[in-house]
Protein backbone atom coordinates (compact mmCIF):
# COMPACT_ATOMS: atom_id res chain seq x y z
CA UNK A 1 0.00 0.00 0.00
CA UNK A 2 1.06 3.56 -0.61
CA UNK A 3 1.64 6.00 2.24
CA UNK A 4 -1.48 7.85 1.05
CA UNK A 5 -3.57 4.67 1.34
CA UNK A 6 -2.24 3.95 4.82
CA UNK A 7 -2.99 7.51 5.94
CA UNK A 8 -6.50 7.49 4.42
CA UNK A 9 -7.32 4.15 6.01
CA UNK A 10 -6.03 5.30 9.38
CA UNK A 11 -8.19 8.44 9.20
CA UNK A 12 -11.21 6.16 8.65
CA UNK A 13 -10.03 4.16 11.71
CA UNK A 14 -9.70 0.98 9.67
CA UNK A 15 -6.60 0.26 11.72
CA UNK A 16 -8.78 0.21 14.86
CA UNK A 17 -11.29 -2.49 13.92
CA UNK A 18 -12.67 -4.84 16.55
CA UNK A 19 -12.03 -8.54 15.99
CA UNK A 20 -15.58 -8.93 14.65
CA UNK A 21 -15.18 -6.01 12.24
CA UNK A 22 -11.81 -7.31 11.08
CA UNK A 23 -13.25 -10.78 10.46
CA UNK A 24 -16.19 -9.33 8.54
CA UNK A 25 -13.90 -7.18 6.37
CA UNK A 26 -11.73 -10.24 5.72
CA UNK A 27 -14.75 -12.39 4.79
CA UNK A 28 -16.27 -9.69 2.57
CA UNK A 29 -12.93 -9.08 0.84
CA UNK A 30 -12.63 -12.77 0.01
CA UNK A 31 -16.23 -13.08 -1.20
CA UNK A 32 -15.99 -9.86 -3.19
CA UNK A 33 -12.80 -10.84 -5.00
CA UNK A 34 -14.23 -14.28 -5.78
CA UNK A 35 -17.47 -12.78 -7.14
CA UNK A 36 -16.07 -9.82 -9.10
CA UNK A 37 -12.49 -10.93 -9.84
CA UNK A 38 -11.09 -7.55 -8.75
CA UNK A 39 -10.53 -6.02 -5.30
CA UNK A 40 -13.06 -3.87 -3.45
CA UNK A 41 -12.25 -0.23 -4.15
CA UNK A 42 -13.66 2.67 -2.20
CA UNK A 43 -12.52 6.24 -1.65
CA UNK A 44 -12.27 6.19 2.15
CA UNK A 45 -11.47 9.88 2.62
CA UNK A 46 -14.18 11.45 4.76
CA UNK A 47 -15.72 8.10 5.69
CA UNK A 48 -15.52 6.08 8.88
CA UNK A 49 -15.12 2.33 9.17
CA UNK A 50 -18.85 1.80 9.73
CA UNK A 51 -19.74 3.65 6.52
CA UNK A 52 -17.15 1.64 4.63
CA UNK A 53 -18.38 -1.66 6.06
CA UNK A 54 -22.00 -0.80 5.25
CA UNK A 55 -20.99 0.21 1.72
CA UNK A 56 -19.15 -3.08 1.36
CA UNK A 57 -22.22 -5.04 2.50
CA UNK A 58 -24.40 -3.26 -0.06
CA UNK A 59 -22.01 -3.35 -2.99
CA UNK A 60 -21.28 -7.07 -2.72
CA UNK A 61 -24.94 -7.59 -3.68
CA UNK A 62 -24.40 -5.81 -7.02
CA UNK A 63 -24.02 -7.46 -10.39
CA UNK A 64 -20.57 -7.51 -12.00
CA UNK A 65 -21.28 -4.81 -14.59
CA UNK A 66 -22.72 -2.34 -12.06
CA UNK A 67 -19.94 -2.98 -9.59
CA UNK A 68 -17.22 -2.52 -12.20
CA UNK A 69 -18.71 0.89 -13.04
CA UNK A 70 -18.81 1.77 -9.34
CA UNK A 71 -15.21 0.65 -8.85
CA UNK A 72 -14.12 2.94 -11.71
CA UNK A 73 -16.00 5.85 -10.10
CA UNK A 74 -14.22 5.15 -6.83
CA UNK A 75 -10.80 5.10 -8.55
CA UNK A 76 -11.61 8.50 -10.07
CA UNK A 77 -12.57 9.85 -6.62
CA UNK A 78 -9.33 8.56 -5.10
CA UNK A 79 -7.28 10.12 -7.90
CA UNK A 80 -9.13 13.43 -7.54
CA UNK A 81 -8.56 13.52 -3.75
CA UNK A 82 -4.87 12.78 -4.18
CA UNK A 83 -4.33 15.27 -7.00
CA UNK A 84 -6.08 17.94 -4.95
CA UNK A 85 -3.71 17.21 -2.08
CA UNK A 86 -0.70 17.60 -4.40
CA UNK A 87 -2.17 20.84 -5.75
CA UNK A 88 -2.38 22.28 -2.21
CA UNK A 89 1.40 21.97 -1.73
N, C-alpha and C positions, 0 to 999 in steps of 0.2 A: 504494500500500500504506500501511497505517496504521503508526504508529511501533511499535505492539505486534507487528504482523506482521514488521516488519524485525528487531526485537529477538529474537523467537522463532526466526526463520530463522537469524539469526546464531548463536544459542546451539546450533542443530543443525549449525552449520558449513556451511550451504548456500551461504554467501558464500565458501567456501574449496574449491569443487569443482575437481577436475582438469579438463582439457579434455575427456577422455573422459566423465567424469561429467556435465559440463555438457551435452555433446552428447546423451547419453542422456536426461537430464531434458528437454531441448528436444524431442527426438523423441517421447518418451512423452507430453509435454504436448500436442503436436500430434495424435497418434493418439488420445489420450484424448478430447480435445475433439471431434474428428471423430466418434468412436464414440458418445459419450454426450450430446453437445450441451450440456455444462456443464463448468466447469473442475474439475480434480482438487482435492479438498479433503481435507486431513489436519491433525489437531491435532499440530503438530510438537513441542510442549513435552515435554521429557523424552526425545526421540528424537534419534538422530544421522542424518547424511545417508545412511549405508548402510541403516539401518532404513527410512527414508523411501523410498529408491530401491527396496528389496526389496518394500515395501508397494505401491508404484506398479506394479512388474512383475506382482505378483499380481492387484491389483485391476483392471487393464486387461483381464484375462481374464474378468471377470464379465459377466453379462448386465445390460441397462439397468435393469431393475427392482431387482435386488439392489444394484447400485452406487448407485442413487439413494437407497435406504434407508441405505446405508453413508455416503454423503455427508451426509445429514441427521444421522446419529449424530455425525459428525465436527464439524459445525457446532455441535451441542449441547455437545460437549466443549470446543471453542474458547470458546464463550460462558461456560461454567462456569469455565474457567481464568481468563478475563479478569474475570469478576464476582468471583471469589475474590480476585484481586489488588486490585481496587477495595476490597473489604471489609476487606483488611488495613491500608489506609491510615487 
